Amino acid sequence: MFFYKITFEDNEIKEGTTKFPQNILTELIGKFKRIKAFECYKEELIIKKAEQKELKNERRTVKKRAK
């Protein structure tokens, strides 16, 4: 499963999940809005990033308590 995030020129954001990210790209080619950014992540990568962010937040909390 893939997670995707599309940002259009007018800053509208579309997010979702798909098994076939290439289908989203072919669907978007027919759209009239201009795409500013397209991000696509494999499920495991998202989980790893979330875990790293949690660790960062825990470290910050510990530092604040130490002061």
N, C-alpha and C positions, 0 to 999 in steps of 0.2 A: 504494500500500500504506500502511496506517495501523498504527501501534503503539498499543496501549491498555494502561492500567493501572487496575485497579479495586481500591479499598480498602474492605473491609467494616467494619462496626462492631466486630467482634471482631478487627480488625487483620489478617485474612487478606488476602493480596494475590494477585490473579490478573492475569497479564500475557500478551500475545500479539500476533499480527498479524492483520489482516483487510483485505479490500477494501471491505467495507461496514460501517462502524462502527454504523450505525443498527440492524443486525441484532443486535448485541450488546446494545444497550439494550432492544430488544423481548424478547430472551431473558431478560434480568435482571428484567423486570417481574414475571414469574411466580415468581421466587425469593422465599424467605421471609426471607433475610438482609437487613439494612438496609445500604444503600450509604452509606459516609462520603464517598468521593471517586471521581470518574471522570475519567481523563485520556486524551486521545486526540491523537496527534500525526501529522502527515504525515511521511513518511520523510525528506524533505529537511531539515525542522526539526530532527530528531534529529541528523542529521549535522552541521549547523551548530553545535548546542549542544555536541556532542562536540569539534568543532574548537576552539571557544571555551574549553572546559575544558582542552584540551591546551595552548593558548596560555597560560592562567593558570598551569598547572603549570610550564611552561617558564620563565615570568617569575619564579616563586617560586624555582626552582632557581638561576637566574642571580643573584638577590638573595642567596641563601644563600652562593653561591660568592664573591660580592663581599666578604662580611664576612670 
